[in-house]
Amino acid sequence: MQVALVGLGVMGKNLALNLIEKGLTLVAYDKNPDAGAELLSCAKALGLADRLHIVSDLNDMVRRLEPPRSILLLVPAGELVDKVCTELAEAGVECDDIIVDCGNSNYKDGISRKLKFQNKFEFATMGISGGAEGARHGPAMMASGSEGGWERVEPWFEKVAASYKGESCFARVGQSASGHFVKMVHNGIEYALMQLIAEMYQLLRLGTNRTPKKVADIFNDWSEGTLNSYLLSISSHILSLETTEGEPLVDLIDNKVGAKGTGLWTAQNALELGIAVPSLVAAVQARHLTNTCDTHAAKEMTYAAKATNTVELDLEELKDAFTLASLLAYRQGLALIKGASRAHQWKVDLAKTLQTWRAGCIIRADYLDNVAEGVEFIDSMQRESAALRKVTGAAVASGLAFPVLTATQTYIATLTTPSNGHLVQAQRDYFGEHGIKTHSGEVCHLTDLVDIDEKVR
């Protein structure tokens, strides 16, 4: 089987090595000739150079491939994807050829490209997670679309992807550009879980005066049980690292956090679709808050430092709170995917989506079976629910910041306790005559229910 790959950055190079190791013949191109030379050197070291052909331009790539062609793109999202697609069309790709955008593109761009190039080639999308290590040894691959070209490459991608209990973590999750939407939400969940773990660390470190190594030991204990996950494991490892002088690694790192945009897209799309994912949105805003000194509104957002308090914590309750908060981050993400699938008629299969997250990706975790059980399982977690309330209260009392923890408690409380929406409805009708809906289902105005002699001015 012959496949082409455009883009030999960190992800592209490692995926290329994975592809040829699994038996594919690869034609590869990057505008930087040094990237091709480096890949060829790695392939030679593995004894796989005979399966790799580095080309100097896209015209040469198209000529070398036997039709129907299968071409993967791992180039930065945005205009460059359009540029490469246009150049491939000019180089002679045909209607039966499939070009798969494997980068972190916005799903809306995928929909537009599918229409733009529909008479030139088959355009498909696939989100890939796992970083460089995953790309090299088996990533999670979230593909989408019904293009006929998938039938050629799908069996190979099932081998290239990570596997979990004998099942591949490659799947076509739904129609159109849903693969990129699913990958986007994957990253939104990733933001929330990373921030949640950081908040657990902050609470233990500054709220109870434990050292980073002590916190690492706690996280390690959690990882050895049902909470085992990639992000928790790497966090434990990071917190255990010290310099030769015995200084914790984390104390040497600045607090400003960067982002590539997928978390922001998750928040924006959730707002557009009217689906509440407060834990995911809070994680995005938490990153923004770390960079306030670099914003135009820096002076208006800079306040005097405040003292914080130590708190008493039961470690079992903290573990229970973290367990429920983690599950709810996934459940919010799945609700967003389901809502988008319904709105766009993508027919996304949530079971297949979760299967792609079982191994290889950043948000892989042993407790995904519990996530799959859904609302019924969450409703059964009475002890964890009580712990989340108690721990959130103690965390707030410390004076430290816990955006995802508090957002998650607010999320589950809003959905499981009496709402205050009736007063907000009344306020909107009072000043704007937007109407209210009563318990009987009647739509009316406040003045239809009570006499108001004169409104507050």
N, C-alpha and C positions, 0 to 999 in steps of 0.2 A: 504494500500500500504506500502510495506517494502522497505526501502532504507538504505544503509550503508554509513558512512562518515569516511574517514581516515584523521586525522589532526585536532586537536582541539585547535589551536592557537586562536588569537583574532577573525579572520574572521570565522574560523571553528566553534568555540563555538557559535557565534551569529547566523550563518546560521543554526546550529543544533537546536537552540531554535525556530527559525523561522519555520523550517521544522515540528517539532513536534506540534507547535502551530497550523499549518495549517492542522493537522490531520494525518500526516505520522507517521509510526512506524520506529524508527531509531535505528540502531545498529552502535555504534560509537567506534573508537579506536584512541589512541595516544600513542606514545612510552613513553611519560611522564605520569605516572599514576595520578599525581596531576591534570593534565588537565582534565582527565575523572572525577575525584572526584569533581572538581569545576563545571563542566557541570551538573553533577547529582544533585548537591546542588541547582543550579539555576532552574533546571527542577522541583525539589521538591517544591521550593518556589512558582512556578507558578501552582502547582497542576498537572503537566504533566509527572511526573516520570514514570507512567505506560506505556508511549509510548517510553521510552528510555532504551536501554540495552548497558551498557558499557562492552566491552570485553577486555581481557588481551593480545590477540595476533590475528594476521590475520587469522590463522587457525580456531580459535574459531569464528571469524567473518563469514567466508565462511560457516562453519557448520550451523550457526544460520539462514542464509538467505535461503529462498525458491527459487529455480531456476524458471525462469531465473532471475538472480541477477542484481541489479542496485547499483553501488558503485561510490561514489563521492570522489575525491582526492582534498584536500586543504593543500598540503604540499609545501615547498619551491621549486621553479623551479630548474631544473638541474638534477643531478645524482640521487637525492632522489626519483624523480618521477619514473625513470627507476627501481630503487631498489624496490620500493613498488609494481610496476606492476609485476616484476619478482617474488616477494614473493607471490603475490596473485595467479599468475599462478601455482606456486608450491603448494599453499594451496588448489587448486582444482577448481578455477573458470573455467567455460566452454565457449564454442564458442558462445552460445546465451547470455551470460552475457555481460553487458555493463559497462565499466569503463570510467568515465568522469573526465578528468583533468580540475579542476576549478581554478587552480592557474595562476600566471602570467608567464606561460611558453612561450618560443620562439616558434613561429608557425612552424619553420623548425624542431624543435624537435618533434612536434606533428605529422608532416608528416612521420618522421622516425619511431616513435613509432607505428603508424598505420600499417606500413609495418612489423615491427619487431614482433608485437603480433597478426597479422591478423589471424593466425590459432589457437590462444589460447582464445581470447575473442574479443569483439567489443570495440575498443578504440575510444573515441570521445573527443572533446575539447569544453570548454565553458569559456569565459571571464566573470568575475563578477566585477561590479563596484559599489561603494557606501560606501566603508569603513565598519567599524564595525557597524555603525548605519544603513547603508543600508542593510547589511547582516541580521541584526536582524529584521528589519521592512519592508524590501522589496527592494532588489537591482535591478540593471539593469543586465540582463543576456543575453550574446551574444553567442549563441550556434552554432555549425556547424556539418555537416556530415549528412549522410542519413541512419545511422545505425538503424536497426529495433528496437533496445532497446529504442530509443527515444520515440516511440509510447507509451511505458509504463509510462515514467516519465514526458513527455511533459505536460499533463494536470495538473499535480501537480506543476511543475515549473511555469506555468502560474499563479497559485495562490500564490506561494511563492514570485515571483517577484513583484516589484512595479507596480502600474497601473497609467495610465494617461487617464482621461476622459473615464473610463470604459474599456480601452484596456491595456492588460498586456505588461510590458516592458521585457518580455522574447520572444525571437524569434530565430529560426534557420536561421541565416543570409545567409549561403551559404554552399558549399561543403568543404570536407577535413578539414584542420585546420584553416579555414578562421575566425572562432570565436575568436581565439587567435590573429590573425592579426588585426581584427577589434578592439579588446580590446587594442592592442598595439597602434594603431592609436588614439583611444580614449585618451590614456595617453599622446600621443604626442600633441594632441589638448589641453589637460589639462595643460601641461607644458607651452604652448604658452599663454593661457588665464591667468594663474597665473602670468606669467612674465609681460604680458601686463597690468594687474591691478596694479602690483607693480610699473610699469613705470608711470602709471597715478598718483599713490600716490607720487612717487618721484618728478614728475614735479610739482604737487601741493604743496608738502611739502617744497622742496628746491628751486624750481623755482619761487614760489609765496609766500613763507614764511608762509604758513598756518600750523596750528597745526594738529596733527593726528586726533583730535576730529572734527575739521572743515572738514578735508578730509572725515572722516566717514560720516558726515552729507551730503556731496555731493554724495558719493556712495549710501547712503540710499535713497536720492531723486531719483537717477537713478534707483534703485531697485524697487521703487514703480510704475514705468512705464513699458514701453516695454522692458527695459533692465534687468528685473528681472531674476536673475540666482543664483544658489547656491554659486558659487565662489565669486561673487560680494557681496552677502549678508554676507558671513562669513568674508570677508575682511573688510566690514563696521563694523561688530561686533568687530573684533580684534582691529581695530584702535580706537574704543571707550573705550577700556579697559585701566584703570590706576591703579597704586598701591595705597595703603592707603595714601602715601605721595603725590599723584597727578602726579606721573611720568608715562608717556605713556609706556604701555607694550612693544611696538615695539622697544623702545630705549634701552631695556634691553637684546635684542636678538642679537647674533652674526650674521654676514652677510654670513657665509659659508652655502651653500645649498647642501644637499645630494640628491641622486637619486638611484633608484632601478634598472635602466637599460632599462626600456621600452622606455623612451624618446630617448636614444641612439640608440636602435634598430630601432625606427621610422626613425631617420636620416639616418642610414646605409642603410635601405631598400629603402628609397626614392632615395638615390644616386645610388644604384644597379639597380633600375628600371628606372632611368633617369627621375623621376618626381619631379619637383621643389616644395618644401614645405619650403621656406625660413623662414617663421615665426616660424615654429616648430623647425627647425634646430637652429635658433638664440636663442631660449629659452634654448635648451640643452647647447649650447656654453656659454650662460650667466651663467648657473650654474657652468660650468667648470671654468669660469673666477673668480668666487667667491672663488675658492680653489687654486688659482695660487701659493700661498705661500707654499703649501704642495707638489708642483710638483718638479721634478728633474730640471726643467728649471726655478725655482723660481727667481734666480738672474737675468736671462735675461728678466724676465717679471715683474720686480719691478721698477717702475718709481716714480719720485718725485710727490708729491701731487700738484694738480692744483686748482686754484680758479675757482668758477662758477659764473654765472650771474643770476640775477632775470629777469623774462620775464613777459610780459603782456599776459593774456589769457582770451578769452571769454569762459565762462563755457558751453554755448550752443554749440559752435564750438568744444570744447573738448569732449563733450558728443557725438556729431555727428562723430568725428574722432574715438572715442572708439567703437561706434556702428559698423562702417564699418570694422575696424580692427578685431573686434571679429568675425563678419560674415565670413571674409576672412580666418581666422584661421580654421574654420569648413570646408569651401569650399576646402582649400588645403588638409585637411585630407580626405575628401570624394574623391577627385581626386586621392589620393594615393591608397585608397581602391579600387576604380574602376580600376586603372591601374594594381594593383596586381591581382585582380579578373580576368581580361582579360589574364594576363600573365600565371596564374596558372589554368585557366578555372574553377574557383570556383562558378561562377554564383551568386555572392553576390547581394542581393536585398538591394539597398540603402534606400528604403522606410522603410523596416523592420529594417535596421540598425538604422536609425533616431528614429524609434519608441522605440527601446530599450534605447535610450538616453533621452527620454522625462521626465522620473522621476527616482528616486532612485540613479542615478549615479552622479559623481562629476561634469560633464560638462552639467548637465541639465539646460535648460534655456527656458524662455517663447518665445524667438525669433527663436526657431528651425523651426517654420513654414516658416520664411523668408529664412532660410538656405535651406530648401527644395525647395523653388521657383527657386533657382539656378541662373545662369548667368544673366538671364533677370532681376531679381530683383536687382542684384548688379549694372547692367547698368543703372537702373532708379535712383540710389542714387547720383544724381549730387551734391546736397548740402553737403552730407557727404563726397564725394570725394574731394571737394574743401577744406573742413574742415580738412581732413586728411593731405593734402599737407601743409596747413597753420600751423597746430599744430606741424607737424613733423619738419618744418623749425624752429619754435620757440623753440622746444625741443632741437634740435641740437645746436641752438644759446646759450642755457643755459650752455653748456659745460658738462652737465651730460650725462650719458649713457642710450640709449634707443634702445637696439638691436632689440626687436620685433617690436616696432613702426616703426623704419626706414626700417627694412626688409619687413614689410607689405606694406609700401608706395612704396618701390622699386619693390615689386612683382606686384602690380596693375599697376604701371607706366610702367614697362617692357612689360606688356601684352596689354596696351592701348595707347602707344605712340610710335613714330618711334624708331626702334632698332639701336644699334651701332654694330650689329653683322657683318655687311659688312666689317668693318675695321679689326676685329678679324680674319675673314675668310682670308683676304688678308695677314695679318701677318703670319698666319699658312702656307700659301702657299709660302710666300716669303722665310721663313727659312727652311721649311720642305717639300715643294712641295706636300702638302696634297690635293691640288685641291680646286677649288672654284665653286660655283654654281651661275650663273647669274640670273637676273630677268626673263629671257626667259626660264629658266630651264636647260640651257646648263651647263654641267660640264666640266671645262677646267682648265688652269693655267693662272697666271697673264701674263706670256710671250706670251700667245695666244692672249691677248687683247691689250697689249702695248709692245713697244720695250724697253727692259731694257739693256742698254749697259754693265753695270757692277753693280752687287749688293753690298750693303754695307757690309763690312767685319769687 
